[in-house]
Amino acid sequence: MRKKIISMVAFGVLAAGTATVQAADDLTLQLKWVTQAQFAGYYVAQQNGYYKDEGLNVTIKPGGPDIAPAQVIAGGGADVVIDWMPSALASREKGVSLVNIAQPFKRSGMMLTCRKDSGISSPSDFSDKTLGVWFFGNEYPFLSWMSKLGLATDGSAGGVTVLKQGFNVDPILQKQADCVSTMTYNEYWQVIDAGLSPDELAVFPYEEQGVATLEDGLYVMEDNLADAAFVDKAARFLRASMKGWAWAAENNDAAADIVLEFDETGAQTEKHQRRMMGEISKLTAGGGKLVEADYERTVSTLLGGGSDPVISKKPEGAWTHSVWDAAFAQ
């Protein structure tokens, strides 16, 4: 199985017969997490030659638990990063001037998955329970949700105890937590595969709880948007990437198989990636150009964090349609 596919430099031939080399523009994309179907559109664009067709030599860098996309791009390690909007806006407020240029994911896949035998059947049952929460920027919508419910998160009586959850579902399996954070396309199925049936679980998708925030957007540094050459390069990247997402939506299993080709760890399985791709397609349907109402909903959720909101004020300049419009100008 091929483990790494590298875009080739485009070659042109002059009429006189002398070969010239036209170097492709380099662009580095930093993923938010490890190689998996969550990022299928980009791997499809690489594999199917869509980036090459746009004159791009794209390097896709996998993420992981110790990799913060905002830090990577701030340090010059990427041209474009994938991040969740809560994390991106929090980073912007702290001085990392991230700007959203596209939103391939229309819906959030985040939810809390709870054991019914813990006595939880609705959010009103969260009081005095232990809830597993991801951090590294993923905690922001959760904290806003708890504020909306009027539940303290410091473990005090009547509130909830927050368990800093690793990127696995062990706490719910070992009954260390009553609920854990899961994604519809990943950790939920890990719980199922570990032996708990859907009938034994209560799930609370953030979309249904009115606290969903935008996930897996594409971000660049604001200063780069003043460079016409960069905007052109980013526009070509968007055009190829959205072509990759469209192909993946129509070819779920084949897209998952392409992802497996790029998994250098060998940790992913065909069953899991194909199942994940099916769920991802539900979240990306209708995605692409950022919808301002979706952005406003995310900001409203983040500002509703009670005494300790995720962001202290409404951001300015945190998104732009300029790159998208350059990519898809009629």
Contacts in CASP RR format, 6 or more apart in sequence:
PFRMAT RR
TARGET T0000
AUTHOR 0000-0000-0000
METHOD contacts of the structure
MODEL  1
MRKKIISMVAFGVLAAGTATVQAADDLTLQLKWVTQAQFAGYYVAQQNGY
YKDEGLNVTIKPGGPDIAPAQVIAGGGADVVIDWMPSALASREKGVSLVN
IAQPFKRSGMMLTCRKDSGISSPSDFSDKTLGVWFFGNEYPFLSWMSKLG
LATDGSAGGVTVLKQGFNVDPILQKQADCVSTMTYNEYWQVIDAGLSPDE
LAVFPYEEQGVATLEDGLYVMEDNLADAAFVDKAARFLRASMKGWAWAAE
NNDAAADIVLEFDETGAQTEKHQRRMMGEISKLTAGGGKLVEADYERTVS
TLLGGGSDPVISKKPEGAWTHSVWDAAFAQ
1 260 0 8 1.000
1 261 0 8 1.000
2 261 0 8 1.000
3 261 0 8 1.000
3 262 0 8 1.000
3 263 0 8 1.000
3 264 0 8 1.000
4 262 0 8 1.000
4 264 0 8 1.000
5 46 0 8 1.000
5 47 0 8 1.000
5 261 0 8 1.000
5 262 0 8 1.000
6 57 0 8 1.000
7 24 0 8 1.000
7 46 0 8 1.000
7 49 0 8 1.000
7 51 0 8 1.000
7 52 0 8 1.000
7 56 0 8 1.000
7 57 0 8 1.000
7 58 0 8 1.000
8 52 0 8 1.000
9 21 0 8 1.000
9 22 0 8 1.000
9 23 0 8 1.000
9 24 0 8 1.000
9 57 0 8 1.000
10 22 0 8 1.000
10 24 0 8 1.000
10 52 0 8 1.000
10 55 0 8 1.000
11 19 0 8 1.000
11 20 0 8 1.000
11 21 0 8 1.000
11 22 0 8 1.000
12 19 0 8 1.000
12 20 0 8 1.000
12 21 0 8 1.000
12 22 0 8 1.000
13 19 0 8 1.000
13 20 0 8 1.000
14 20 0 8 1.000
24 52 0 8 1.000
24 55 0 8 1.000
24 56 0 8 1.000
24 57 0 8 1.000
25 55 0 8 1.000
25 56 0 8 1.000
25 57 0 8 1.000
25 233 0 8 1.000
25 236 0 8 1.000
26 56 0 8 1.000
26 57 0 8 1.000
26 58 0 8 1.000
26 59 0 8 1.000
27 51 0 8 1.000
27 56 0 8 1.000
27 57 0 8 1.000
27 58 0 8 1.000
27 59 0 8 1.000
27 79 0 8 1.000
27 80 0 8 1.000
27 233 0 8 1.000
27 234 0 8 1.000
27 237 0 8 1.000
28 58 0 8 1.000
28 59 0 8 1.000
28 61 0 8 1.000
28 77 0 8 1.000
28 78 0 8 1.000
28 79 0 8 1.000
28 80 0 8 1.000
29 42 0 8 1.000
29 58 0 8 1.000
29 59 0 8 1.000
29 60 0 8 1.000
29 61 0 8 1.000
29 78 0 8 1.000
29 79 0 8 1.000
29 80 0 8 1.000
29 81 0 8 1.000
29 82 0 8 1.000
29 237 0 8 1.000
30 61 0 8 1.000
30 63 0 8 1.000
30 67 0 8 1.000
30 69 0 8 1.000
30 72 0 8 1.000
30 73 0 8 1.000
30 77 0 8 1.000
30 78 0 8 1.000
30 80 0 8 1.000
30 81 0 8 1.000
30 82 0 8 1.000
31 39 0 8 1.000
31 42 0 8 1.000
31 60 0 8 1.000
31 61 0 8 1.000
31 62 0 8 1.000
31 63 0 8 1.000
31 69 0 8 1.000
31 82 0 8 1.000
32 38 0 8 1.000
32 63 0 8 1.000
32 69 0 8 1.000
32 81 0 8 1.000
32 82 0 8 1.000
32 83 0 8 1.000
32 84 0 8 1.000
32 216 0 8 1.000
33 39 0 8 1.000
33 62 0 8 1.000
33 63 0 8 1.000
33 64 0 8 1.000
34 62 0 8 1.000
34 63 0 8 1.000
34 64 0 8 1.000
34 265 0 8 1.000
34 267 0 8 1.000
35 43 0 8 1.000
35 62 0 8 1.000
35 259 0 8 1.000
35 262 0 8 1.000
35 263 0 8 1.000
35 264 0 8 1.000
35 265 0 8 1.000
35 268 0 8 1.000
36 186 0 8 1.000
36 259 0 8 1.000
36 263 0 8 1.000
36 268 0 8 1.000
36 273 0 8 1.000
36 276 0 8 1.000
37 185 0 8 1.000
37 255 0 8 1.000
37 256 0 8 1.000
37 259 0 8 1.000
37 273 0 8 1.000
37 274 0 8 1.000
37 276 0 8 1.000
37 277 0 8 1.000
37 278 0 8 1.000
37 280 0 8 1.000
38 185 0 8 1.000
38 186 0 8 1.000
38 216 0 8 1.000
38 276 0 8 1.000
38 280 0 8 1.000
39 60 0 8 1.000
39 82 0 8 1.000
39 259 0 8 1.000
40 245 0 8 1.000
40 248 0 8 1.000
40 255 0 8 1.000
40 256 0 8 1.000
40 258 0 8 1.000
40 259 0 8 1.000
40 277 0 8 1.000
40 280 0 8 1.000
41 104 0 8 1.000
41 241 0 8 1.000
41 244 0 8 1.000
41 245 0 8 1.000
41 247 0 8 1.000
41 248 0 8 1.000
41 255 0 8 1.000
42 58 0 8 1.000
42 60 0 8 1.000
42 241 0 8 1.000
42 244 0 8 1.000
43 60 0 8 1.000
43 255 0 8 1.000
43 258 0 8 1.000
43 259 0 8 1.000
43 261 0 8 1.000
43 262 0 8 1.000
44 50 0 8 1.000
44 244 0 8 1.000
44 245 0 8 1.000
44 247 0 8 1.000
44 248 0 8 1.000
44 255 0 8 1.000
44 258 0 8 1.000
45 51 0 8 1.000
45 58 0 8 1.000
45 240 0 8 1.000
45 241 0 8 1.000
45 243 0 8 1.000
45 244 0 8 1.000
46 58 0 8 1.000
46 60 0 8 1.000
46 262 0 8 1.000
47 258 0 8 1.000
47 261 0 8 1.000
47 262 0 8 1.000
48 244 0 8 1.000
48 247 0 8 1.000
49 240 0 8 1.000
50 240 0 8 1.000
50 241 0 8 1.000
50 243 0 8 1.000
50 244 0 8 1.000
51 57 0 8 1.000
51 58 0 8 1.000
51 237 0 8 1.000
51 240 0 8 1.000
53 240 0 8 1.000
54 236 0 8 1.000
54 237 0 8 1.000
54 239 0 8 1.000
54 240 0 8 1.000
55 236 0 8 1.000
56 233 0 8 1.000
56 236 0 8 1.000
56 237 0 8 1.000
56 240 0 8 1.000
58 237 0 8 1.000
60 262 0 8 1.000
61 72 0 8 1.000
61 78 0 8 1.000
62 264 0 8 1.000
63 69 0 8 1.000
65 136 0 8 1.000
65 166 0 8 1.000
65 167 0 8 1.000
68 87 0 8 1.000
68 136 0 8 1.000
69 78 0 8 1.000
69 81 0 8 1.000
69 82 0 8 1.000
69 83 0 8 1.000
69 87 0 8 1.000
69 219 0 8 1.000
70 81 0 8 1.000
70 83 0 8 1.000
70 87 0 8 1.000
70 88 0 8 1.000
70 91 0 8 1.000
70 96 0 8 1.000
70 98 0 8 1.000
71 96 0 8 1.000
72 78 0 8 1.000
72 81 0 8 1.000
73 79 0 8 1.000
73 80 0 8 1.000
73 81 0 8 1.000
73 96 0 8 1.000
73 98 0 8 1.000
73 219 0 8 1.000
73 220 0 8 1.000
73 221 0 8 1.000
74 96 0 8 1.000
74 221 0 8 1.000
79 220 0 8 1.000
79 224 0 8 1.000
79 230 0 8 1.000
79 233 0 8 1.000
79 234 0 8 1.000
80 101 0 8 1.000
80 218 0 8 1.000
80 219 0 8 1.000
80 220 0 8 1.000
80 234 0 8 1.000
80 237 0 8 1.000
81 98 0 8 1.000
81 218 0 8 1.000
81 219 0 8 1.000
81 220 0 8 1.000
82 216 0 8 1.000
82 217 0 8 1.000
82 218 0 8 1.000
82 219 0 8 1.000
83 91 0 8 1.000
83 98 0 8 1.000
83 216 0 8 1.000
83 217 0 8 1.000
83 219 0 8 1.000
84 137 0 8 1.000
84 138 0 8 1.000
84 213 0 8 1.000
84 214 0 8 1.000
84 215 0 8 1.000
84 216 0 8 1.000
84 217 0 8 1.000
85 100 0 8 1.000
85 213 0 8 1.000
85 214 0 8 1.000
85 215 0 8 1.000
85 217 0 8 1.000
85 295 0 8 1.000
85 298 0 8 1.000
86 137 0 8 1.000
86 138 0 8 1.000
86 140 0 8 1.000
86 141 0 8 1.000
86 213 0 8 1.000
86 298 0 8 1.000
86 302 0 8 1.000
86 310 0 8 1.000
87 136 0 8 1.000
87 137 0 8 1.000
87 138 0 8 1.000
87 140 0 8 1.000
88 98 0 8 1.000
88 100 0 8 1.000
88 217 0 8 1.000
88 219 0 8 1.000
88 318 0 8 1.000
89 98 0 8 1.000
89 298 0 8 1.000
89 299 0 8 1.000
89 302 0 8 1.000
89 310 0 8 1.000
89 311 0 8 1.000
89 315 0 8 1.000
89 318 0 8 1.000
90 137 0 8 1.000
90 140 0 8 1.000
90 302 0 8 1.000
90 310 0 8 1.000
90 311 0 8 1.000
91 98 0 8 1.000
92 98 0 8 1.000
92 315 0 8 1.000
92 318 0 8 1.000
93 311 0 8 1.000
93 312 0 8 1.000
93 313 0 8 1.000
93 315 0 8 1.000
96 221 0 8 1.000
97 221 0 8 1.000
97 222 0 8 1.000
97 223 0 8 1.000
98 219 0 8 1.000
98 220 0 8 1.000
98 221 0 8 1.000
98 222 0 8 1.000
98 318 0 8 1.000
99 219 0 8 1.000
99 220 0 8 1.000
99 221 0 8 1.000
99 222 0 8 1.000
99 225 0 8 1.000
99 317 0 8 1.000
99 318 0 8 1.000
99 319 0 8 1.000
99 320 0 8 1.000
100 217 0 8 1.000
100 218 0 8 1.000
100 219 0 8 1.000
100 290 0 8 1.000
100 295 0 8 1.000
100 318 0 8 1.000
100 319 0 8 1.000
100 320 0 8 1.000
101 218 0 8 1.000
101 219 0 8 1.000
101 220 0 8 1.000
101 234 0 8 1.000
101 238 0 8 1.000
101 319 0 8 1.000
101 320 0 8 1.000
101 322 0 8 1.000
101 323 0 8 1.000
101 324 0 8 1.000
102 217 0 8 1.000
102 218 0 8 1.000
102 238 0 8 1.000
102 241 0 8 1.000
102 242 0 8 1.000
102 288 0 8 1.000
102 289 0 8 1.000
102 290 0 8 1.000
102 323 0 8 1.000
102 324 0 8 1.000
103 214 0 8 1.000
103 217 0 8 1.000
103 218 0 8 1.000
103 287 0 8 1.000
103 288 0 8 1.000
103 289 0 8 1.000
103 290 0 8 1.000
103 291 0 8 1.000
103 294 0 8 1.000
104 216 0 8 1.000
104 217 0 8 1.000
104 218 0 8 1.000
104 241 0 8 1.000
104 242 0 8 1.000
104 245 0 8 1.000
104 284 0 8 1.000
104 287 0 8 1.000
104 288 0 8 1.000
105 214 0 8 1.000
105 215 0 8 1.000
105 216 0 8 1.000
105 217 0 8 1.000
105 283 0 8 1.000
105 284 0 8 1.000
105 287 0 8 1.000
106 283 0 8 1.000
106 284 0 8 1.000
106 285 0 8 1.000
106 286 0 8 1.000
106 287 0 8 1.000
106 288 0 8 1.000
106 291 0 8 1.000
106 294 0 8 1.000
107 207 0 8 1.000
107 212 0 8 1.000
107 282 0 8 1.000
107 283 0 8 1.000
107 285 0 8 1.000
108 141 0 8 1.000
108 205 0 8 1.000
108 206 0 8 1.000
108 207 0 8 1.000
108 212 0 8 1.000
108 213 0 8 1.000
108 214 0 8 1.000
108 215 0 8 1.000
108 283 0 8 1.000
109 183 0 8 1.000
109 184 0 8 1.000
109 185 0 8 1.000
109 205 0 8 1.000
109 206 0 8 1.000
109 207 0 8 1.000
109 212 0 8 1.000
109 215 0 8 1.000
109 279 0 8 1.000
109 283 0 8 1.000
110 138 0 8 1.000
110 141 0 8 1.000
110 181 0 8 1.000
110 182 0 8 1.000
110 183 0 8 1.000
110 184 0 8 1.000
110 205 0 8 1.000
110 206 0 8 1.000
110 212 0 8 1.000
110 215 0 8 1.000
111 181 0 8 1.000
111 182 0 8 1.000
111 183 0 8 1.000
111 184 0 8 1.000
111 188 0 8 1.000
111 203 0 8 1.000
111 204 0 8 1.000
111 205 0 8 1.000
111 206 0 8 1.000
112 131 0 8 1.000
112 142 0 8 1.000
112 179 0 8 1.000
112 180 0 8 1.000
112 181 0 8 1.000
112 182 0 8 1.000
112 203 0 8 1.000
112 204 0 8 1.000
113 169 0 8 1.000
113 172 0 8 1.000
113 179 0 8 1.000
113 180 0 8 1.000
113 181 0 8 1.000
113 182 0 8 1.000
113 187 0 8 1.000
113 188 0 8 1.000
113 191 0 8 1.000
113 201 0 8 1.000
113 202 0 8 1.000
113 203 0 8 1.000
113 204 0 8 1.000
114 120 0 8 1.000
114 172 0 8 1.000
114 178 0 8 1.000
114 179 0 8 1.000
114 201 0 8 1.000
114 202 0 8 1.000
114 203 0 8 1.000
114 204 0 8 1.000
115 172 0 8 1.000
115 175 0 8 1.000
115 178 0 8 1.000
115 179 0 8 1.000
115 196 0 8 1.000
115 200 0 8 1.000
115 201 0 8 1.000
115 202 0 8 1.000
116 199 0 8 1.000
116 200 0 8 1.000
116 201 0 8 1.000
116 202 0 8 1.000
117 200 0 8 1.000
118 129 0 8 1.000
118 178 0 8 1.000
118 179 0 8 1.000
119 125 0 8 1.000
119 178 0 8 1.000
120 126 0 8 1.000
120 129 0 8 1.000
120 178 0 8 1.000
120 179 0 8 1.000
120 202 0 8 1.000
121 202 0 8 1.000
122 202 0 8 1.000
123 149 0 8 1.000
123 204 0 8 1.000
123 209 0 8 1.000
126 146 0 8 1.000
126 149 0 8 1.000
126 151 0 8 1.000
126 159 0 8 1.000
126 160 0 8 1.000
126 179 0 8 1.000
127 151 0 8 1.000
127 158 0 8 1.000
127 159 0 8 1.000
127 160 0 8 1.000
128 157 0 8 1.000
128 158 0 8 1.000
128 159 0 8 1.000
128 160 0 8 1.000
128 161 0 8 1.000
129 160 0 8 1.000
129 161 0 8 1.000
129 178 0 8 1.000
129 179 0 8 1.000
130 160 0 8 1.000
130 161 0 8 1.000
130 162 0 8 1.000
130 163 0 8 1.000
130 171 0 8 1.000
130 176 0 8 1.000
130 177 0 8 1.000
130 178 0 8 1.000
130 179 0 8 1.000
131 142 0 8 1.000
131 160 0 8 1.000
131 161 0 8 1.000
131 162 0 8 1.000
131 163 0 8 1.000
131 177 0 8 1.000
131 178 0 8 1.000
131 179 0 8 1.000
131 180 0 8 1.000
132 162 0 8 1.000
132 163 0 8 1.000
132 164 0 8 1.000
132 165 0 8 1.000
132 171 0 8 1.000
132 177 0 8 1.000
132 179 0 8 1.000
132 180 0 8 1.000
132 181 0 8 1.000
133 139 0 8 1.000
133 142 0 8 1.000
133 162 0 8 1.000
133 163 0 8 1.000
133 164 0 8 1.000
133 165 0 8 1.000
133 181 0 8 1.000
134 165 0 8 1.000
134 166 0 8 1.000
134 167 0 8 1.000
134 181 0 8 1.000
135 164 0 8 1.000
138 181 0 8 1.000
140 213 0 8 1.000
140 302 0 8 1.000
140 310 0 8 1.000
141 206 0 8 1.000
141 211 0 8 1.000
141 212 0 8 1.000
141 213 0 8 1.000
141 301 0 8 1.000
141 302 0 8 1.000
142 181 0 8 1.000
143 153 0 8 1.000
143 305 0 8 1.000
143 308 0 8 1.000
143 310 0 8 1.000
144 211 0 8 1.000
144 301 0 8 1.000
144 302 0 8 1.000
144 304 0 8 1.000
144 305 0 8 1.000
144 309 0 8 1.000
144 310 0 8 1.000
145 206 0 8 1.000
145 209 0 8 1.000
145 211 0 8 1.000
146 152 0 8 1.000
146 153 0 8 1.000
146 160 0 8 1.000
147 304 0 8 1.000
147 305 0 8 1.000
147 306 0 8 1.000
148 211 0 8 1.000
148 304 0 8 1.000
148 305 0 8 1.000
151 158 0 8 1.000
151 159 0 8 1.000
151 160 0 8 1.000
152 158 0 8 1.000
152 159 0 8 1.000
152 160 0 8 1.000
153 159 0 8 1.000
153 160 0 8 1.000
153 162 0 8 1.000
155 161 0 8 1.000
155 162 0 8 1.000
163 171 0 8 1.000
163 176 0 8 1.000
163 177 0 8 1.000
165 171 0 8 1.000
165 177 0 8 1.000
165 180 0 8 1.000
165 181 0 8 1.000
168 187 0 8 1.000
168 190 0 8 1.000
169 180 0 8 1.000
169 182 0 8 1.000
169 187 0 8 1.000
169 190 0 8 1.000
169 191 0 8 1.000
169 194 0 8 1.000
170 176 0 8 1.000
171 177 0 8 1.000
171 180 0 8 1.000
172 178 0 8 1.000
172 179 0 8 1.000
172 180 0 8 1.000
172 191 0 8 1.000
172 196 0 8 1.000
173 191 0 8 1.000
173 194 0 8 1.000
173 196 0 8 1.000
179 204 0 8 1.000
180 187 0 8 1.000
180 191 0 8 1.000
181 187 0 8 1.000
182 188 0 8 1.000
182 190 0 8 1.000
182 191 0 8 1.000
182 203 0 8 1.000
184 205 0 8 1.000
184 279 0 8 1.000
184 282 0 8 1.000
184 283 0 8 1.000
185 275 0 8 1.000
185 276 0 8 1.000
185 278 0 8 1.000
185 279 0 8 1.000
185 280 0 8 1.000
185 283 0 8 1.000
186 276 0 8 1.000
188 203 0 8 1.000
189 272 0 8 1.000
189 275 0 8 1.000
189 276 0 8 1.000
191 201 0 8 1.000
192 198 0 8 1.000
205 212 0 8 1.000
206 212 0 8 1.000
206 213 0 8 1.000
210 301 0 8 1.000
211 301 0 8 1.000
212 297 0 8 1.000
212 301 0 8 1.000
213 297 0 8 1.000
213 298 0 8 1.000
213 301 0 8 1.000
213 302 0 8 1.000
214 290 0 8 1.000
214 294 0 8 1.000
214 295 0 8 1.000
214 298 0 8 1.000
215 283 0 8 1.000
218 238 0 8 1.000
218 241 0 8 1.000
220 230 0 8 1.000
220 234 0 8 1.000
220 323 0 8 1.000
222 317 0 8 1.000
224 230 0 8 1.000
224 231 0 8 1.000
224 234 0 8 1.000
225 231 0 8 1.000
225 320 0 8 1.000
225 322 0 8 1.000
225 323 0 8 1.000
231 322 0 8 1.000
231 323 0 8 1.000
231 326 0 8 1.000
232 326 0 8 1.000
234 323 0 8 1.000
234 326 0 8 1.000
235 323 0 8 1.000
235 324 0 8 1.000
235 326 0 8 1.000
235 327 0 8 1.000
236 327 0 8 1.000
238 323 0 8 1.000
238 324 0 8 1.000
238 327 0 8 1.000
238 328 0 8 1.000
239 327 0 8 1.000
239 328 0 8 1.000
242 288 0 8 1.000
242 327 0 8 1.000
245 284 0 8 1.000
245 288 0 8 1.000
247 255 0 8 1.000
248 255 0 8 1.000
248 277 0 8 1.000
248 280 0 8 1.000
248 281 0 8 1.000
249 281 0 8 1.000
249 284 0 8 1.000
249 285 0 8 1.000
252 274 0 8 1.000
252 277 0 8 1.000
252 278 0 8 1.000
252 281 0 8 1.000
253 274 0 8 1.000
253 277 0 8 1.000
255 277 0 8 1.000
256 270 0 8 1.000
256 273 0 8 1.000
256 274 0 8 1.000
256 276 0 8 1.000
256 277 0 8 1.000
257 270 0 8 1.000
257 273 0 8 1.000
257 274 0 8 1.000
259 268 0 8 1.000
259 273 0 8 1.000
259 277 0 8 1.000
260 268 0 8 1.000
260 270 0 8 1.000
260 273 0 8 1.000
288 324 0 8 1.000
289 321 0 8 1.000
289 324 0 8 1.000
289 328 0 8 1.000
290 319 0 8 1.000
290 321 0 8 1.000
290 324 0 8 1.000
292 319 0 8 1.000
295 318 0 8 1.000
295 319 0 8 1.000
299 311 0 8 1.000
299 314 0 8 1.000
299 315 0 8 1.000
302 309 0 8 1.000
302 310 0 8 1.000
302 311 0 8 1.000
303 309 0 8 1.000
303 310 0 8 1.000
303 311 0 8 1.000
303 313 0 8 1.000
303 314 0 8 1.000
END
